[in-house]
Amino acid sequence: MIYSSHRKRTHLPGGYFHLEEEKTKTRVSGYGHGDHIKLKDEYGNIWRGSATRNPDNSVVYRFRDSQGRTLTGVSENVVVTLRDEKGQTWKGFID
């Protein structure tokens, strides 16, 4: 067995999310890692989603609510940029 002094990145992407839609200033926040992320907006809608890490270390996020609306986007570090099905931009960060 070969051992390495470098630790591979094994933790799942996620954390505590703070997002805001640029035009209407609607806020979404929540917590989760990997395939189990749950966000809640200020109107009480629940957004469930997942995060997958790409080989270039960026993370792709996909969210869907009970009404069929979607949010998808990419994060490079702690800054997240998402778009909904209408083309509205959601920006925020992850703690």
Backbone torsions as a table, in degrees:
resi	resn	phi	psi	omega
1	MET	NA	136.7	-179.4
2	ILE	-99.5	130.2	178.5
3	TYR	-107.8	148.2	-179.7
4	SER	-126.1	145.7	177.0
5	SER	-81.4	-10.2	178.1
6	HIS	-92.7	133.1	179.9
7	ARG	-89.9	130.2	177.0
8	LYS	-78.9	152.0	-179.9
9	ARG	-76.2	104.0	-175.5
10	THR	-109.1	-15.0	-176.9
11	HIS	-75.1	150.3	-179.0
12	LEU	-77.1	144.2	178.0
13	PRO	-68.7	144.3	179.0
14	GLY	150.9	-162.9	-177.1
15	GLY	143.1	-149.8	177.2
16	TYR	-101.0	123.5	-173.2
17	PHE	-98.7	138.5	172.5
18	HIS	-129.4	109.6	-178.1
19	LEU	-126.3	151.1	177.7
20	GLU	-143.6	134.5	177.3
21	GLU	-76.6	132.6	-171.4
22	GLU	-64.4	-39.2	-173.5
23	LYS	-81.9	-51.4	-174.8
24	THR	-94.1	-9.1	-179.2
25	LYS	63.0	23.7	174.8
26	THR	-66.9	133.8	-176.9
27	ARG	-106.4	143.3	176.5
28	VAL	-132.3	135.8	177.3
29	SER	-146.1	157.9	178.8
30	GLY	169.3	-173.3	-171.3
31	TYR	-136.6	149.7	173.3
32	GLY	164.3	168.2	178.8
33	HIS	-139.4	143.0	174.8
34	GLY	60.6	-123.0	-176.9
35	ASP	-85.7	2.8	-174.5
36	HIS	-127.7	74.1	177.8
37	ILE	-113.2	132.1	-178.8
38	LYS	-129.1	119.2	179.0
39	LEU	-115.7	154.9	177.7
40	LYS	-134.5	131.5	178.4
41	ASP	-91.6	177.0	-175.5
42	GLU	-71.7	-9.4	176.9
43	TYR	-97.2	0.7	178.1
44	GLY	93.0	1.6	178.1
45	ASN	-73.7	138.7	179.0
46	ILE	-99.1	128.8	176.5
47	TRP	-112.0	122.2	177.3
48	ARG	-108.4	141.9	-176.3
49	GLY	-158.2	-173.7	-178.8
50	SER	-143.7	161.7	178.5
51	ALA	-132.9	133.5	176.6
52	THR	-127.7	136.5	-179.5
53	ARG	-89.3	132.1	176.9
54	ASN	-87.2	163.7	178.2
55	PRO	-60.3	-27.0	179.0
56	ASP	-84.7	11.4	176.9
57	ASN	75.7	5.3	171.7
58	SER	-80.0	162.5	-177.4
59	VAL	-124.3	132.7	177.4
60	VAL	-100.8	128.4	179.4
61	TYR	-112.5	139.7	176.3
62	ARG	-134.3	126.2	179.5
63	PHE	-128.7	150.3	176.8
64	ARG	-144.7	140.8	176.4
65	ASP	-104.8	179.8	-175.9
66	SER	-70.0	-17.5	179.1
67	GLN	-91.1	2.2	177.5
68	GLY	89.8	2.5	177.8
69	ARG	-74.2	150.2	-176.5
70	THR	-127.2	152.7	170.3
71	LEU	-131.5	128.7	177.2
72	THR	-137.1	149.0	178.2
73	GLY	176.6	-170.7	-172.0
74	VAL	-129.6	149.8	174.1
75	SER	-128.6	133.0	176.4
76	GLU	-90.0	-47.9	176.8
77	ASN	-130.7	-104.0	177.9
78	VAL	-100.1	-10.3	-179.7
79	VAL	-88.3	129.8	-177.8
80	VAL	-117.1	135.1	173.4
81	THR	-125.9	120.6	-179.0
82	LEU	-124.1	158.0	173.1
83	ARG	-130.0	143.7	175.4
84	ASP	-94.5	-177.9	-176.1
85	GLU	-68.4	-16.4	178.1
86	LYS	-92.8	-2.4	179.7
87	GLY	89.8	5.3	177.8
88	GLN	-72.3	142.1	-177.3
89	THR	-97.5	133.0	175.4
90	TRP	-115.3	129.4	179.0
91	LYS	-127.0	153.2	178.7
92	GLY	179.6	-161.0	-178.1
93	PHE	-144.3	167.8	-179.6
94	ILE	-122.1	129.8	174.8
95	ASP	-89.5	NA	NA
